[in-house]
Amino acid sequence: DLENLNNDIARIQRAGSIRVDLDKEIKQLPKLGMQEGEIKLLTNKLLVNSKDDGLVGEPSLWKFAQAIGAVANEVSGTRKRELNEMAGKIIMN
């Protein structure tokens, strides 16, 4: 319904202002199903801070989810979908 949609939009908009400890968040990724190689790729993407990957600015919930999406863009098929879903869950929880 419209109320739920508006709540989701507000949550997404707030994600950019929610500061996170990226090291702490990265340590949680294996529990969410991210593989070691994917975590290394994500860490490298965060270090590069490329605007092409949407990874600019302060460490926020949005930036963290964008980094997972950037890793998803490096894979294909089912795994790509799984990683994009993981990024969405991080924003929506």
VENSULDA-V402625 format. One record per residue. N is the residue number from 1. SS is DSSP state (alpha for helix, beta for strand, coil for the rest). OMEGA is omega as a letter, one per 30 degrees, with the letter a starting at -180 (NA if undefined). Layout:
<<N | SS | OMEGA> <N | SS | OMEGA>>
//
This chain:
<<1 | coil | a> <2 | alpha | l> <3 | alpha | l> <4 | alpha | l> <5 | alpha | l> <6 | alpha | l> <7 | alpha | l> <8 | alpha | l> <9 | alpha | l> <10 | alpha | l> <11 | alpha | l> <12 | alpha | a> <13 | alpha | l> <14 | alpha | a> <15 | alpha | l> <16 | alpha | a> <17 | alpha | l> <18 | coil | a> <19 | beta | l> <20 | coil | l> <21 | coil | a> <22 | alpha | l> <23 | alpha | l> <24 | alpha | a> <25 | alpha | l> <26 | alpha | l> <27 | alpha | l> <28 | alpha | a> <29 | alpha | l> <30 | alpha | l> <31 | alpha | l> <32 | alpha | l> <33 | coil | l> <34 | coil | a> <35 | coil | a> <36 | alpha | l> <37 | alpha | l> <38 | alpha | l> <39 | alpha | l> <40 | alpha | l> <41 | alpha | l> <42 | alpha | l> <43 | alpha | l> <44 | alpha | l> <45 | alpha | l> <46 | alpha | l> <47 | alpha | l> <48 | alpha | l> <49 | coil | a> <50 | coil | l> <51 | alpha | l> <52 | alpha | l> <53 | alpha | a> <54 | coil | a> <55 | coil | l> <56 | coil | l> <57 | coil | a> <58 | coil | l> <59 | coil | a> <60 | beta | l> <61 | alpha | l> <62 | alpha | a> <63 | alpha | l> <64 | alpha | l> <65 | alpha | l> <66 | alpha | l> <67 | alpha | l> <68 | alpha | l> <69 | alpha | l> <70 | alpha | l> <71 | alpha | l> <72 | alpha | l> <73 | coil | l> <74 | coil | a> <75 | coil | a> <76 | coil | l> <77 | alpha | a> <78 | alpha | a> <79 | alpha | l> <80 | alpha | l> <81 | alpha | a> <82 | alpha | a> <83 | alpha | l> <84 | alpha | l> <85 | alpha | l> <86 | alpha | l> <87 | alpha | l> <88 | alpha | l> <89 | alpha | l> <90 | alpha | l> <91 | alpha | a> <92 | alpha | a> <93 | coil | NA>>
//
